[in-house]
Amino acid sequence: MGSKAVVSVYLIISLCAAIFVTRGVAQMQNPQANQGLFPPGLVPIDLVKCWSSLFNVQGCVLAITTSFLSGKFENVEAACCKVFSTLDANCWPQMFPLNPFFPPLLKSNCARIVPNSPSHN
């Protein structure tokens, strides 16, 4: 193996180890101990709650990810749009931190697919 291949394999193994260690540490923490760290109203958005409803619709996360990367919205179906339109607008900056313009674009596209979707400002 060349030196680039060895470095690549080492990097992949390191990333996998970091992911698994982080998951294990997160599971060991006591959630009761973290209450009260943030003042009321400044509690960070729970990304699991934000994404969980999208994971409940088959293919929704893949369709949104594809749209995010390609800028094309034709793969997002009505069921996915219904769920996306019900998300709290405070979730959007946390879910798409690299492109704050994506959620409003997806929302406007979904408004054409599902005309009576609820609006979030």
C-alpha positions in Angstrom: 0.0 0.0 0.0 1.2 3.5 -0.8 1.6 6.1 1.9 -1.6 7.9 0.8 -3.6 4.7 1.3 -2.2 4.1 4.7 -3.0 7.6 5.8 -6.5 7.3 4.4 -7.1 4.0 6.3 -5.7 5.5 9.5 -8.0 8.6 9.1 -11.1 6.4 8.5 -10.3 4.3 11.5 -9.7 7.4 13.7 -13.0 8.9 12.6 -14.9 5.7 13.3 -13.3 5.5 16.7 -14.1 9.1 17.5 -17.8 8.6 16.6 -18.2 5.5 18.7 -16.4 7.0 21.7 -18.6 10.1 21.5 -21.8 8.0 21.3 -20.7 6.0 24.3 -19.8 9.0 26.4 -23.2 10.7 25.5 -25.0 7.6 26.7 -23.2 7.5 30.0 -24.1 11.1 31.0 -26.9 11.7 33.4 -29.5 13.9 31.8 -30.8 15.1 35.2 -27.4 16.6 36.0 -27.5 18.9 33.0 -30.8 20.5 33.9 -30.4 24.1 34.9 -27.2 24.8 33.0 -29.0 27.1 30.6 -31.3 29.9 31.6 -35.0 29.5 30.6 -35.5 30.3 27.0 -31.9 29.7 26.1 -32.0 25.9 26.1 -30.4 24.6 22.9 -32.6 23.1 20.2 -32.7 19.3 20.5 -31.5 18.1 17.0 -32.8 14.6 17.6 -36.3 16.0 18.0 -35.9 18.2 14.9 -34.8 15.3 12.7 -36.9 12.5 14.3 -40.1 13.4 12.5 -38.2 13.5 9.1 -36.8 10.0 9.8 -40.3 8.7 10.4 -41.2 9.3 6.7 -39.5 6.8 4.4 -36.9 8.4 2.1 -37.5 11.9 3.5 -34.1 12.5 4.9 -32.4 11.2 1.8 -34.6 13.4 -0.4 -33.9 16.5 1.7 -30.1 15.7 1.8 -30.1 15.2 -2.0 -32.0 18.5 -2.4 -29.5 20.3 -0.1 -26.5 19.0 -2.0 -28.0 19.5 -5.5 -30.2 22.5 -5.1 -33.0 20.5 -6.9 -36.3 19.8 -5.1 -38.0 17.3 -7.5 -37.2 14.3 -5.2 -39.1 15.8 -2.2 -42.5 14.2 -2.0 -45.8 15.5 -0.4 -45.5 13.4 2.7 -42.0 14.7 3.3 -43.2 18.3 2.7 -46.0 17.9 5.2 -43.6 16.8 7.9 -41.0 19.5 7.0 -43.6 22.2 7.1 -44.6 21.2 10.7 -41.0 21.6 12.0 -40.3 24.4 14.4 -38.5 27.2 12.5 -36.0 27.3 15.4 -34.8 23.9 14.2 -33.8 25.1 10.8 -30.6 27.0 11.7 -29.4 24.0 13.7 -30.3 21.4 11.0 -28.8 23.4 8.1 -26.0 25.6 9.6 -24.0 25.8 6.4 -26.8 27.1 4.3 -29.4 29.3 6.1 -31.2 29.9 2.7 -32.0 26.2 2.2 -35.0 25.8 4.6 -37.0 28.8 3.2 -36.3 27.5 -0.4 -37.5 24.0 0.6 -40.5 25.5 2.4 -41.5 27.5 -0.6 -41.1 24.4 -2.8 -43.2 22.4 -0.4 -45.9 25.1 -0.4 -46.4 24.4 -4.1 -46.6 20.6 -3.5 -48.8 20.8 -0.3 -50.8 24.1 -0.8 -52.3 24.1 2.8 -49.1 23.5 4.7 -48.7 25.6 7.9 -46.4 28.5 7.7 -43.5 29.2 10.1 -41.7 32.5 10.2 
